[in-house]
């Protein structure tokens, strides 16, 4: 690979040091040409911004014989409002990006200061804010370095983490199930190397006064523990990085070995079949539980909580309603012989509450947690409107994520509404020979209790036409002339 720097004057004495960074970052970000940089204004992200600007402003970047387009670069600063200098930091970041002609945004977030680990909450809120603004085919870059890796690994060791925790951070996390790519191109460089680079290039950065706060575990390790370790063993951070890589490789191997088993025990609705897990030893069972949770983007629970998931929920009586809070707003619950991850949503148990759906409207007035849509089968609609975005109905990937119910269209004398909760009397649903109560139908169709109160019920006047995505009554059988296709999905 040859890199030609055309718009920067670099002292020949230091050119090799500078180019070492350019080569490495250029390799790490390939094949992404659209980049979002998490820009705090500190030393690490300032160095990375400078490198990315240099790569962007090169006249040509050659990768062998392949010529690549210039980088599309933008930066975002997360304003936590946790420090009295936060406004000044944001202004500094804005000036730096303006000076380098980099698209810049500030995102304000609120972090609860009163409970728990404020560092962890701030970090989680920061990542969530960054990921929410990430565009299609855009990679998120953070400026973590080798010393950060050492601190992360030691913190994981303090918590008693297993190989997954001790693997710390990877240079590339391509989370296909979460639809984003996170890159850490400076992970093989030490903080000392970054400082050398910054001084050679005359960079200016922010020094966070929290970087001297020994009450913070990470800062305590940085200032009190790691210097002594590096004085005794200068290559200690390199050794930690190797150990982290070995742990990551072991996790990758386990992922590969358990891939088929996991696929066999996870149902299409992403619930976990408990029957085969009961015959496994604890080690294998725990490994599968962790991977099931990870596949649902749930932060890995402690070993203690993982044991609780198994003993208190998985092994609970079949008729119990055992549940365990697994993250901010989700629970793990058991129904029959399966574990489910359930998001908390408000349930409308008042069956008299009606959400009217005017025949001429594309969607009813629904609760904020519900995403639904309707359009006539014979009307040529190319776009399905939802309460939060637009979905192209010809996009099979999007449609596959929505449930569809096909029913007859209402007559001119029928008022259409959506209701939630119970229904009195006996119902005759299609593919059933006799009438049953709604409770009995839920049981026969295996609908978990928590879904029964949040499943939308479609009514024409006072006739139940369908429990969307679950069943259709004989009163709602679609004819061949005019049909309604109702696409819907609860937010997950």
C-alpha positions in Angstrom: 0.0 0.0 0.0 1.3 3.5 -0.9 0.0 6.6 0.8 0.6 10.0 -0.8 0.2 13.0 1.5 -0.3 16.1 -0.6 -1.8 18.7 1.6 0.3 18.5 4.8 3.8 19.5 5.4 5.5 16.8 7.5 8.9 17.0 8.9 11.0 14.2 7.2 12.5 13.2 10.6 9.0 12.2 11.9 7.4 11.2 8.6 7.8 7.4 9.4 6.1 7.8 12.7 3.2 9.7 11.2 2.8 7.3 8.3 2.8 4.4 10.7 -0.5 5.8 12.1 -1.8 6.6 8.6 -1.2 3.1 7.3 -2.7 1.4 10.2 -5.9 3.5 10.5 -6.3 3.4 6.7 -6.2 -0.4 6.8 -8.6 -0.6 9.8 -11.3 1.5 8.3 -11.3 -0.2 4.9 -13.7 -0.9 3.2 -15.8 1.8 5.0 -15.7 5.2 3.3 -18.4 6.8 5.5 -17.2 7.5 9.0 -18.7 8.8 12.2 -16.1 9.7 14.8 -17.0 9.8 18.5 -15.2 13.0 19.3 -14.7 13.9 23.0 -11.9 16.5 22.3 -9.5 14.6 24.5 -6.0 13.4 23.4 -7.2 10.1 21.9 -10.0 11.3 19.7 -8.1 14.5 18.7 -5.3 12.3 17.3 -7.8 10.1 15.5 -9.6 13.1 14.0 -6.3 14.5 12.8 -5.4 11.1 11.1 -8.9 10.8 9.5 -8.6 14.4 8.2 -5.2 13.6 6.7 -6.6 10.5 5.0 -9.6 12.4 3.7 -7.5 15.2 2.3 -5.1 13.0 0.5 -5.4 13.4 -3.3 -5.3 9.7 -3.8 -5.3 6.6 -1.6 -4.0 3.4 -3.3 -4.8 0.0 -2.0 -2.7 -2.1 -4.3 -4.1 -1.4 -7.7 -7.5 -0.4 -6.3 -8.4 3.3 -6.1 -10.8 4.2 -3.4 -13.2 7.2 -3.0 -12.4 9.9 -0.4 -13.7 9.5 3.1 -17.0 11.0 4.1 -16.2 12.1 7.5 -18.3 13.6 10.3 -17.9 13.9 14.1 -20.3 13.9 17.0 -19.6 15.2 20.6 -21.8 13.8 23.4 -22.6 16.5 25.9 -23.2 14.7 29.3 -23.6 17.9 31.3 -21.7 16.1 34.1 -18.8 18.6 34.3 -19.0 22.4 34.8 -16.7 22.8 31.7 -18.9 20.6 29.5 -20.1 23.6 27.4 -16.5 24.8 26.8 -15.5 21.3 25.7 -18.4 21.2 23.2 -17.3 24.6 21.9 -13.7 23.4 21.5 -14.8 20.3 19.6 -16.9 22.5 17.3 -14.0 24.8 16.6 -11.7 21.9 15.8 -14.1 20.3 13.4 -14.9 23.7 11.7 -11.1 24.3 11.3 -10.8 20.9 9.5 -14.0 21.3 7.5 -15.6 18.2 9.3 -19.4 17.9 9.7 -20.0 18.3 13.4 -23.0 17.7 15.7 -23.5 17.9 19.4 -25.8 15.5 21.2 -27.1 16.4 24.6 -27.9 13.5 26.9 -29.0 13.2 30.5 -27.4 10.8 32.9 -28.9 10.0 36.3 -26.3 11.0 38.9 -28.0 9.6 42.0 -27.7 5.8 41.6 -25.4 3.1 40.5 -22.2 3.3 38.5 -22.3 6.8 36.8 -19.4 5.8 34.5 -21.2 2.8 33.2 -24.5 4.7 32.7 -22.7 7.6 30.9 -20.9 5.2 28.7 -24.1 3.3 27.8 -26.0 6.5 27.1 -23.1 7.8 25.0 -23.1 4.7 22.8 -26.8 4.6 22.5 -26.8 8.3 21.3 -24.0 7.6 18.8 -25.7 4.5 17.4 -29.0 6.2 17.0 -27.5 8.7 14.6 -25.4 6.2 12.6 -26.3 6.1 8.9 -26.5 3.1 6.6 -23.1 1.7 5.6 -21.4 4.2 8.1 -18.9 2.9 10.6 -18.6 4.3 14.1 -15.0 5.0 15.2 -13.8 5.4 18.8 -10.3 6.3 19.9 -9.6 3.6 22.5 -5.9 2.7 22.7 -3.7 -0.1 24.2 -3.7 1.4 27.7 -7.5 1.6 27.7 -7.5 -2.1 26.8 -5.3 -2.9 29.8 -7.6 -0.9 32.1 -10.7 -2.7 30.7 -9.1 -6.1 31.1 -8.1 -5.4 34.7 -11.5 -4.1 35.6 -13.0 -7.3 34.1 -10.6 -9.3 36.3 -11.7 -7.3 39.3 -15.3 -8.2 38.6 -14.5 -11.9 38.2 -15.4 -11.9 34.5 -14.9 -15.0 32.3 -13.2 -15.1 28.9 -15.8 -12.9 27.2 -15.2 -10.1 29.7 -11.4 -10.6 29.7 -11.4 -10.4 25.9 -12.1 -6.7 26.6 -12.3 -4.6 23.4 -11.8 -5.8 19.8 -10.4 -3.5 17.1 -13.5 -4.3 15.0 -17.0 -5.3 16.2 -19.2 -5.9 13.2 -22.6 -6.4 14.9 -24.7 -7.7 12.0 -27.7 -8.4 14.3 -27.5 -4.9 15.7 -26.9 -3.4 12.2 -23.8 -1.4 13.0 -20.0 -1.6 12.7 -17.8 -0.3 15.6 -14.1 0.2 14.8 -11.3 1.0 17.2 -8.3 1.7 14.9 -5.9 3.0 17.6 -6.1 -0.1 19.8 -2.6 -1.3 19.0 -1.0 2.1 20.0 -0.1 3.2 23.5 -1.1 6.5 25.1 2.5 7.5 25.0 2.6 6.9 21.3 -0.5 9.0 20.9 1.1 11.8 22.9 4.2 11.7 20.7 2.0 11.9 17.6 0.0 14.8 19.0 3.1 16.9 19.9 4.7 16.2 16.5 1.6 17.5 14.8 1.1 20.4 17.2 -2.4 19.3 18.3 -4.4 20.8 21.1 -6.8 18.7 23.2 -8.9 18.8 26.3 -7.7 17.5 29.6 -10.7 16.2 31.7 -10.2 17.0 35.3 -11.9 13.7 36.1 -8.7 12.1 34.8 -7.2 12.9 38.2 -10.1 11.6 40.3 -8.9 8.5 42.1 -12.4 7.7 43.3 -13.0 6.4 39.7 -11.8 2.8 39.4 -10.4 3.3 35.9 -8.5 6.4 36.9 -7.2 4.6 40.0 -5.8 1.8 37.8 -4.4 4.3 35.3 -2.5 6.5 37.9 -1.7 4.1 40.7 -1.5 0.5 39.4 -0.5 0.4 35.7 2.5 2.7 36.1 4.0 0.4 38.7 3.3 -2.6 36.6 4.8 -1.0 33.5 7.9 0.0 35.6 8.4 -3.6 36.7 7.3 -5.1 33.3 7.5 -2.5 30.5 5.7 -4.8 28.1 2.8 -5.5 30.5 0.1 -3.7 28.4 1.3 -5.8 25.4 1.0 -9.0 27.4 -2.6 -8.0 28.5 -3.5 -7.2 24.9 -2.2 -10.7 23.9 -4.2 -12.3 26.7 -7.3 -10.4 25.7 -6.9 -11.5 22.1 -6.5 -15.2 23.2 -9.7 -14.9 25.3 -11.5 -13.4 22.3 -10.3 -16.3 20.1 -11.5 -18.8 22.6 -14.9 -17.1 22.6 -15.0 -17.2 18.8 -14.2 -20.9 18.8 -17.0 -21.5 21.3 -19.3 -19.4 19.1 -18.5 -21.7 16.2 -18.8 -24.9 18.1 -22.1 -24.0 19.7 -23.6 -22.3 16.7 -25.6 -25.3 15.5 -26.8 -26.2 19.0 -27.9 -22.7 19.6 -29.8 -22.6 16.4 -31.6 -25.8 17.3 -32.8 -24.5 20.7 -33.9 -21.0 19.6 -37.3 -20.8 18.1 -38.3 -18.4 15.2 -39.8 -16.1 17.8 -36.3 -16.0 19.5 -37.5 -17.9 22.6 -35.3 -20.5 24.1 -36.3 -24.2 24.4 -35.6 -25.4 27.9 -36.1 -29.1 27.4 -32.7 -29.9 25.7 -30.9 -27.5 28.1 -32.0 -29.5 31.1 -30.0 -32.5 29.9 -26.8 -30.5 29.5 -24.1 -29.9 32.0 -23.9 -26.5 33.7 -20.9 -25.3 31.7 -22.5 -25.9 28.3 -25.9 -24.7 29.4 -24.5 -21.4 30.8 -22.5 -20.8 27.5 -25.7 -21.2 25.5 -27.7 -18.9 27.8 -25.0 -16.2 27.4 -25.1 -16.5 23.6 -28.9 -16.5 23.5 -28.9 -13.2 25.6 -26.1 -11.7 23.4 -28.1 -12.5 20.3 -30.9 -10.3 21.7 -28.5 -7.4 22.4 -28.7 -7.8 26.2 -25.8 -6.8 28.3 -24.1 -9.9 29.7 -25.5 -10.6 33.3 -23.2 -11.5 36.1 -22.7 -15.1 36.9 -24.9 -14.7 39.9 -27.8 -13.3 37.8 -27.2 -16.0 35.1 -27.7 -18.6 37.8 -30.9 -16.8 39.0 -32.2 -16.9 35.4 -31.9 -20.7 35.4 -32.9 -21.5 39.0 -35.6 -18.9 39.6 -37.1 -18.6 36.1 -36.2 -21.6 33.9 -36.8 -24.2 36.7 -39.9 -22.5 38.0 -43.2 -24.4 38.0 -45.0 -24.5 34.7 -48.0 -22.6 36.1 -45.9 -19.9 37.8 -45.4 -16.3 36.5 -41.7 -16.1 37.5 -39.7 -13.3 35.9 -36.4 -11.6 36.3 -35.4 -8.1 35.2 -32.5 -8.5 32.8 -31.8 -4.9 31.8 -33.3 -1.4 31.9 -36.8 -2.3 30.5 -36.7 -6.0 29.7 -37.5 -9.2 31.6 -36.7 -12.9 31.1 -39.9 -14.9 31.6 -40.9 -18.5 31.2 -43.9 -19.8 29.3 -44.4 -23.5 29.2 -41.0 -24.9 28.3 -39.5 -21.8 26.8 -37.7 -18.7 28.0 -38.7 -15.4 26.5 -37.3 -11.9 26.6 -40.2 -9.5 27.3 -40.1 -5.8 26.9 -42.2 -3.9 29.3 -45.1 -2.2 27.6 -48.2 -0.7 29.1 -51.2 -3.1 28.8 -54.7 -1.9 28.2 -56.8 -4.1 30.3 -59.9 -2.0 30.0 -61.7 -3.7 27.1 -64.1 -0.8 26.8 -61.4 1.6 25.6 -61.6 1.9 21.8 -59.0 3.3 19.4 -61.1 4.3 16.4 -59.8 3.6 12.9 -61.6 5.7 10.3 -62.0 3.7 7.0 -60.4 6.5 5.0 -57.3 6.7 7.3 -54.2 4.6 6.8 -53.7 4.0 10.5 -55.7 4.2 13.7 -54.9 6.3 16.7 -52.7 3.8 18.6 -50.6 3.8 21.7 -47.1 5.1 21.3 -45.5 1.7 21.8 -47.5 0.2 18.9 -46.4 0.4 15.3 -49.1 -0.6 12.8 -50.3 0.0 9.3 -53.2 -0.8 7.0 -53.9 -0.5 3.3 -56.5 -1.9 1.0 -55.4 -4.9 -1.1 -56.7 -3.3 -4.3 -55.3 0.2 -3.7 -51.9 0.8 -5.4 -49.8 1.9 -2.4 -46.0 1.8 -2.6 -45.3 3.2 0.8 -46.6 2.0 4.2 -46.7 4.8 6.8 -46.1 4.0 10.4 -46.0 6.2 13.4 -42.3 6.6 13.3 -40.9 6.0 9.8 -41.7 4.9 6.3 -41.4 1.3 5.1 -41.3 0.4 1.4 -43.7 -2.5 1.0 -41.6 -3.9 -1.8 -38.7 -4.3 0.6 -38.9 -7.9 1.6 -36.5 -7.4 4.6 -38.8 -4.8 6.1 -42.0 -6.7 5.4 -40.5 -9.9 6.9 -40.2 -8.0 10.2 -43.9 -7.2 10.3 -46.8 -9.5 11.0 -49.6 -9.5 8.4 -53.3 -10.3 8.8 -55.7 -10.5 5.8 -59.3 -9.9 6.6 -62.4 -8.8 4.7 -62.9 -5.0 4.3 -65.6 -3.4 6.6 -68.9 -2.4 5.1 -70.0 1.2 5.0 -72.1 0.7 8.2 -69.3 -0.8 10.2 -67.2 1.3 12.5 -63.6 0.0 12.8 -61.7 0.1 16.1 -58.7 -1.4 17.9 -59.2 -2.7 21.5 -57.1 -4.5 24.0 -57.9 -6.9 26.9 -60.7 -9.3 27.4 -63.7 -10.2 25.2 -66.9 -11.7 26.7 -68.8 -14.6 25.2 -67.8 -17.4 22.8 -65.8 -16.9 19.7 -65.7 -18.9 16.5 -62.3 -18.6 14.9 -61.3 -20.1 11.5 -59.8 -23.6 11.5 -61.8 -24.5 14.7 -65.0 -26.5 14.6 -66.6 -25.0 17.7 -66.8 -21.8 19.7 -64.5 -21.1 22.6 -63.8 -18.3 25.1 -60.9 -15.9 24.3 -59.0 -17.2 27.3 -59.3 -20.8 26.0 -58.2 -19.7 22.5 -55.1 -18.0 23.9 -54.2 -21.1 25.8 -54.8 -23.4 22.8 -52.7 -21.2 20.5 -49.9 -21.0 23.0 -50.0 -17.2 23.4 -47.9 -16.1 26.4 -49.9 -14.3 29.1 -47.9 -11.0 28.7 -48.9 -10.9 25.0 -52.6 -11.4 25.5 -53.3 -8.0 26.9 -51.0 -6.2 24.4 -52.2 -8.0 21.3 -54.4 -5.6 19.2 -58.0 -6.8 18.7 -59.7 -5.6 15.5 -63.4 -4.9 15.8 -66.0 -4.0 13.2 -68.7 -2.4 15.4 -68.9 -4.9 18.3 -67.8 -7.9 16.3 -64.3 -9.2 16.9 -62.7 -9.7 13.5 -59.1 -10.6 14.4 -56.5 -10.7 17.1 -53.8 -9.3 14.8 -51.1 -11.8 13.9 -52.8 -14.5 16.0 -56.2 -15.5 14.7 -59.2 -14.4 12.5 -62.8 -15.1 13.5 -65.4 -16.4 11.0 -66.8 -12.8 10.9 -63.5 -11.6 9.4 -62.9 -14.2 6.7 -61.5 -12.3 3.6 -63.3 -12.5 0.3 -61.7 -12.2 -3.1 -63.2 -8.8 -3.9 -61.9 -6.4 -1.3 -59.4 -7.3 1.3 -57.6 -5.4 4.0 -54.0 -6.3 4.7 -53.0 -5.2 8.1 -49.3 -5.0 8.8 -48.3 -4.5 12.4 -45.5 -5.0 14.9 -44.9 -4.2 18.5 -41.7 -2.3 19.2 -39.0 -4.6 20.3 
